[in-house]
Amino acid sequence: MTTLTSRERVRRAVRREPTDCVAAMPYMYDIAAAAAGIPLKHFYTDPQAMVRAQLTLHALVGQDVIAIGADNFYIAEGFGCETTRSNDEVPSLVKPPLTSLADVYELEVPDPQSDGRMPVMLEGLRLARQAVGNDVALRSPGTGPFALASYLIGTQQWLMEVAMAEAGMDEGNEDAIHHALTLATEALIRFGKACWDAGADILHCGDSLASCNVISPRTFERYSFPYLQQIFRAWKAHGVTCSILHICGNSTNVLDLYAATGADLVEIDHAVDLRVAKARIGDKVGLVGNVDTVTELLQGTPETVRASAQRCIDQAGVGGGFLLGSGCIVPRYAPLANVRAMVEVAHSRPYPSG
């Protein structure tokens, strides 16, 4: 087979069609700013700086997917969240728009074209598509409904509200929780559609607060799963052909639910055995993962990363429907030689035949 463009390689991998080699998509945001020497404040507020950084990183690493994004609060700011602005760190939540969840009915769904930093991300996608043309796949930003709803009142208070409702306590406000989740879901649907129209190839939904390291499988099934289904269903109705669910931590107990969300790809964190994920859901969805971002990409060497990357391919690559990934965000100061080694292993290997 002739050499494919990265974009076509990714599309074929998702469709389980023959490719020239394994597709590689380490999940990278602020490492691009470090690679390009661009202050973080410029990276997350200026779409031209963001794209310049990502193009610099791509020239150095050669991954098949460029991820546009920076942090978790660009949509939340559209709801009225106040966040930090720093040259050294990505934004964090300073003040949520609500002090009482009972007031959630006063909020309105923000417009992705004008509110928060969503316009920054959309322009970043448009500029990146202009720069790479049809050669490289683009991954959109996108938080998840459970996480986004938590920013409306603050994560700690949100988890307390959910716990009280789950326990059936009088203080629990089940209706307000579901209203917050409905607002978050609609915001994510609108933003995702706008990202697709701006040139994204893969729509990202990252609901990491819904990790089984944070909430129980029962709570996930009740407060995250149905809203994730709504999002992926609405995106598909818009014509989206590839979406990805990203949730950190050990998801072994809910892998079947992840596959049932309607996502086309599920990103598997290093805490999950890829062999188990492949056996459980590999025939239902594509898998991405799961080189360890800390012990390998940050603290390892090119040699250890190569071994880890080969392990991932061996465990999940049979039959296609697999893209070599990092499982979670690659740390800002991970050595580029380590990331490059991961990509080189993918690009030097065919998918295992079984």
C-alpha positions as CSV (number, residue, x, y, z in Angstrom):
1,M,0.0,0.0,0.0
2,T,1.2,3.5,-0.8
3,T,1.9,5.9,2.1
4,L,-1.4,7.5,3.3
5,T,-1.8,11.0,4.6
6,S,-2.3,11.1,8.4
7,R,-5.9,12.1,7.9
8,E,-6.7,9.2,5.7
9,R,-4.8,6.8,7.9
10,V,-6.9,7.9,10.9
11,R,-10.2,7.6,8.9
12,R,-9.3,4.1,7.7
13,A,-8.2,3.0,11.2
14,V,-11.5,4.1,12.6
15,R,-13.4,2.3,9.9
16,R,-11.3,-0.8,10.4
17,E,-10.0,-0.6,6.8
18,P,-6.5,-1.5,5.7
19,T,-3.9,1.2,6.4
20,D,-0.2,1.6,5.6
21,C,0.7,1.5,9.4
22,V,-0.7,2.1,12.8
23,A,-2.3,5.5,13.4
24,A,-0.9,7.5,16.3
25,M,-2.7,10.2,18.3
26,P,-1.0,11.1,21.6
27,Y,-3.3,13.6,23.3
28,M,-1.4,16.9,23.5
29,Y,-2.3,20.4,24.4
30,D,0.1,22.6,26.5
31,I,3.2,20.6,25.5
32,A,2.8,22.4,22.2
33,A,3.2,25.7,23.9
34,A,6.4,24.5,25.6
35,A,7.7,23.1,22.3
36,A,7.1,26.4,20.6
37,G,8.2,28.7,23.4
38,I,4.8,30.4,23.5
39,P,3.5,31.7,26.9
40,L,0.5,29.7,28.0
41,K,-1.7,32.8,28.3
42,H,-1.2,33.4,24.6
43,F,-1.7,29.7,23.8
44,Y,-5.2,29.5,25.5
45,T,-6.5,33.0,24.5
46,D,-5.0,33.5,21.0
47,P,-6.1,31.0,18.3
48,Q,-3.2,32.0,16.1
49,A,-0.7,31.3,18.9
50,M,-2.4,28.0,19.6
51,V,-2.2,26.8,16.1
52,R,1.4,28.0,15.6
53,A,2.3,26.0,18.7
54,Q,0.5,22.9,17.5
55,L,2.1,23.1,14.0
56,T,5.5,23.4,15.6
57,L,4.9,20.4,17.8
58,H,3.6,18.4,14.8
59,A,6.7,19.2,12.8
60,L,8.8,17.8,15.7
61,V,6.7,14.7,16.5
62,G,4.7,13.8,13.3
63,Q,1.6,12.5,15.0
64,D,-1.5,11.8,12.9
65,V,-3.9,13.9,14.9
66,I,-3.5,17.5,16.1
67,A,-5.6,18.3,19.1
68,I,-7.0,21.8,19.4
69,G,-7.7,22.8,23.0
70,A,-6.0,24.0,26.2
71,D,-8.1,23.4,29.3
72,N,-11.6,22.6,30.6
73,F,-13.2,26.0,31.1
74,Y,-13.7,27.6,27.7
75,I,-17.4,26.6,27.7
76,A,-17.9,27.1,31.4
77,E,-16.8,30.7,31.0
78,G,-19.8,31.2,28.7
79,F,-22.0,30.2,31.6
80,G,-20.4,32.9,33.8
81,C,-17.5,31.0,35.4
82,E,-14.6,33.2,36.4
83,T,-11.2,31.6,35.8
84,T,-7.5,32.5,36.2
85,R,-5.3,34.0,33.6
86,S,-1.6,33.1,33.9
87,N,1.4,32.9,31.7
88,D,2.5,29.8,33.5
89,E,-0.6,27.7,34.0
90,V,-3.8,26.9,32.1
91,P,-7.0,28.4,33.5
92,S,-8.5,27.1,36.7
93,L,-11.9,27.9,38.2
94,V,-11.9,30.9,40.6
95,K,-15.7,31.6,41.0
96,P,-18.6,29.6,39.7
97,P,-21.7,31.4,38.5
98,L,-23.9,29.9,41.3
99,T,-23.7,29.7,45.0
100,S,-26.8,27.6,45.3
101,L,-27.8,24.8,42.9
102,A,-31.4,25.9,43.3
103,D,-30.6,28.9,41.2
104,V,-29.5,26.8,38.2
105,Y,-32.8,27.6,36.4
106,E,-31.6,31.2,35.9
107,L,-28.8,30.1,33.6
108,E,-29.0,30.0,29.9
109,V,-27.1,27.9,27.4
110,P,-24.2,29.9,25.9
111,D,-23.6,30.6,22.2
112,P,-20.5,28.9,21.0
113,Q,-19.9,31.6,18.4
114,S,-19.7,34.4,21.0
115,D,-19.5,33.2,24.6
116,G,-16.6,32.2,26.8
117,R,-13.5,31.1,25.0
118,M,-15.4,28.9,22.6
119,P,-14.8,31.3,19.7
120,V,-11.0,30.9,20.4
121,M,-11.3,27.2,20.0
122,L,-13.5,27.4,16.9
123,E,-11.1,29.8,15.2
124,G,-8.2,27.6,16.2
125,L,-9.9,24.7,14.3
126,R,-10.5,26.8,11.3
127,L,-6.9,28.1,11.2
128,A,-5.5,24.6,11.7
129,R,-7.6,23.2,8.9
130,Q,-6.4,26.0,6.6
131,A,-2.8,25.2,7.6
132,V,-2.9,21.4,7.2
133,G,-5.4,21.0,4.5
134,N,-6.4,17.4,4.0
135,D,-3.1,16.0,5.4
136,V,-3.6,15.8,9.1
137,A,-6.7,14.9,11.2
138,L,-8.0,17.4,13.8
139,R,-9.4,16.6,17.2
140,S,-11.8,19.1,18.8
141,P,-11.8,20.2,22.4
142,G,-14.9,19.3,24.4
143,T,-15.6,18.6,28.1
144,G,-18.3,16.2,29.3
145,P,-21.8,16.9,30.8
146,F,-21.0,15.7,34.4
147,A,-17.8,17.8,34.5
148,L,-19.3,20.8,32.8
149,A,-22.3,20.8,35.2
150,S,-19.9,20.7,38.1
151,Y,-18.3,24.0,37.1
152,L,-21.6,25.8,37.5
153,I,-21.4,25.5,41.3
154,G,-17.9,24.2,41.9
155,T,-16.7,20.6,41.8
156,Q,-16.7,19.9,45.5
157,Q,-20.2,21.2,46.1
158,W,-21.4,19.5,42.9
159,L,-20.2,16.1,44.2
160,M,-21.8,16.8,47.5
161,E,-25.1,17.6,45.8
162,V,-25.0,14.4,43.8
163,A,-24.1,12.3,46.9
164,M,-27.0,13.8,48.8
165,A,-29.4,13.0,46.0
166,E,-28.0,9.5,45.6
167,A,-28.4,8.9,49.3
168,G,-32.0,10.1,49.2
169,M,-31.4,12.9,51.7
170,D,-33.9,15.7,52.1
171,E,-31.2,18.2,51.2
172,G,-30.7,16.6,47.8
173,N,-32.1,18.4,44.8
174,E,-32.5,15.8,42.1
175,D,-34.4,18.1,39.7
176,A,-31.8,20.9,39.9
177,I,-29.0,18.3,39.3
178,H,-30.7,17.1,36.1
179,H,-31.4,20.6,35.0
180,A,-27.7,21.5,35.3
181,L,-26.8,18.3,33.3
182,T,-29.4,19.2,30.7
183,L,-27.9,22.7,30.3
184,A,-24.4,21.3,30.1
185,T,-25.5,18.7,27.5
186,E,-27.1,21.2,25.3
187,A,-24.0,23.5,25.5
188,L,-21.8,20.5,24.5
189,I,-24.1,19.6,21.6
190,R,-24.0,23.1,20.2
191,F,-20.3,23.5,20.7
192,G,-19.6,20.1,19.1
193,K,-21.6,20.9,16.1
194,A,-19.8,24.2,15.7
195,C,-16.4,22.4,16.0
196,W,-17.4,19.9,13.3
197,D,-18.5,22.8,11.0
198,A,-15.1,24.5,11.7
199,G,-13.2,21.5,10.4
200,A,-12.7,18.9,13.1
201,D,-12.4,15.3,12.1
202,I,-12.9,13.9,15.7
203,L,-15.3,15.4,18.2
204,H,-14.0,15.1,21.7
205,C,-16.2,14.6,24.8
206,G,-14.1,14.3,28.0
207,D,-16.1,13.6,31.2
208,S,-13.2,12.8,33.5
209,L,-15.0,13.9,36.7
210,A,-17.3,10.9,35.9
211,S,-14.3,8.6,36.3
212,C,-14.9,5.5,38.4
213,N,-11.9,6.8,40.4
214,V,-14.3,9.6,41.5
215,I,-17.9,8.3,41.4
216,S,-19.4,4.8,41.5
217,P,-20.5,2.9,38.4
218,R,-24.1,3.4,39.6
219,T,-23.6,7.2,39.8
220,F,-22.0,7.2,36.4
221,E,-24.9,5.3,34.9
222,R,-27.5,7.6,36.4
223,Y,-25.8,11.0,36.0
224,S,-23.4,10.8,33.1
225,F,-24.3,8.0,30.8
226,P,-27.7,9.1,29.6
227,Y,-26.4,12.6,28.9
228,L,-23.4,11.3,27.0
229,Q,-25.8,9.3,24.9
230,Q,-27.8,12.4,24.1
231,I,-24.6,14.2,23.0
232,F,-23.3,11.5,20.7
233,R,-26.7,10.9,19.2
234,A,-27.2,14.6,18.4
235,W,-23.7,14.9,16.9
236,K,-24.4,11.9,14.7
237,A,-27.7,13.5,13.5
238,H,-25.6,16.6,12.6
239,G,-23.4,14.4,10.3
240,V,-20.5,13.8,12.6
241,T,-18.7,10.6,11.5
242,C,-16.1,10.3,14.3
243,S,-16.4,11.1,18.0
244,I,-14.3,10.1,21.0
245,L,-15.2,9.5,24.7
246,H,-12.4,10.3,27.1
247,I,-12.7,9.5,30.8
248,C,-9.6,9.1,32.9
249,G,-8.9,6.4,35.5
250,N,-9.8,2.7,35.8
251,S,-12.9,2.3,33.7
252,T,-12.9,-1.5,33.6
253,N,-16.2,-1.8,35.4
254,V,-18.1,0.4,33.0
255,L,-16.4,-0.4,29.7
256,D,-19.7,-1.8,28.3
257,L,-21.5,1.5,29.2
258,Y,-18.8,3.5,27.5
259,A,-19.3,1.5,24.3
260,A,-23.1,2.0,24.6
261,T,-22.8,5.8,24.7
262,G,-22.7,6.0,20.9
263,A,-19.1,7.3,20.7
264,D,-17.0,5.9,17.8
265,L,-13.8,5.8,19.8
266,V,-13.1,5.2,23.5
267,E,-9.8,6.5,24.9
268,I,-8.5,4.0,27.4
269,D,-6.4,5.3,30.3
270,H,-3.3,3.4,31.4
271,A,-5.1,2.1,34.5
272,V,-7.1,-0.3,32.3
273,D,-5.7,-3.4,30.7
274,L,-5.9,-2.9,27.0
275,R,-6.4,-6.7,26.5
276,V,-9.5,-6.6,28.7
277,A,-10.8,-3.5,26.9
278,K,-10.2,-5.1,23.5
279,A,-12.0,-8.3,24.5
280,R,-14.9,-6.5,26.1
281,I,-15.7,-3.7,23.7
282,G,-13.2,-3.9,20.8
283,D,-15.9,-5.3,18.5
284,K,-18.3,-2.4,19.3
285,V,-16.1,0.7,19.3
286,G,-12.6,1.8,18.3
287,L,-10.0,2.0,21.0
288,V,-7.3,4.6,21.7
289,G,-4.5,4.1,24.2
290,N,-2.8,3.7,26.4
291,V,0.9,4.6,26.8
292,D,1.3,5.8,30.4
293,T,1.7,9.6,30.4
294,V,3.7,9.8,33.6
295,T,5.9,6.8,34.0
296,E,6.6,6.4,30.3
297,L,6.1,9.7,28.4
298,L,7.3,12.0,31.2
299,Q,9.7,9.9,33.2
300,G,10.7,7.2,30.8
301,T,13.2,7.0,27.9
302,P,12.6,6.5,24.2
303,E,13.5,2.8,24.7
304,T,10.9,2.2,27.4
305,V,8.3,4.2,25.4
306,R,8.9,2.1,22.4
307,A,8.3,-1.1,24.4
308,S,5.1,0.3,25.9
309,A,3.9,1.4,22.5
310,Q,4.5,-2.0,21.1
311,R,2.7,-3.6,24.0
312,C,-0.4,-1.5,23.2
313,I,-0.3,-2.4,19.6
314,D,0.1,-6.1,20.4
315,Q,-2.8,-6.0,22.9
316,A,-5.4,-4.0,21.0
317,G,-4.3,-3.7,17.4
318,V,-5.5,-7.0,16.0
319,G,-8.4,-6.5,13.5
320,G,-7.9,-2.7,13.4
321,G,-10.2,-0.3,15.1
322,F,-7.3,0.9,17.2
323,L,-5.2,4.1,17.4
324,L,-2.0,4.3,19.5
325,G,-2.6,7.0,22.1
326,S,-1.5,8.3,25.4
327,G,-4.6,7.6,27.3
328,C,-4.6,11.1,28.8
329,I,-3.0,14.5,28.3
330,V,0.7,14.3,27.7
331,P,2.5,16.4,30.4
332,R,3.8,19.8,29.3
333,Y,7.4,18.9,29.9
334,A,7.5,15.4,28.6
335,P,10.6,14.9,26.5
336,L,9.7,15.3,22.8
337,A,12.1,12.4,22.1
338,N,9.7,10.1,24.1
339,V,6.6,11.3,22.2
340,R,8.5,10.9,18.9
341,A,9.5,7.4,19.8
342,M,5.8,6.5,20.4
343,V,4.8,7.8,17.0
344,E,7.8,6.2,15.3
345,V,6.7,2.8,16.6
346,A,3.2,3.2,15.2
347,H,4.5,4.4,11.8
348,S,6.9,1.5,11.5
349,R,4.3,-1.2,12.2
350,P,1.4,-2.7,10.4
351,Y,-1.7,-3.7,12.4
352,P,-1.2,-7.2,13.9
353,S,-3.0,-9.9,11.8
354,G,-3.9,-12.0,14.8
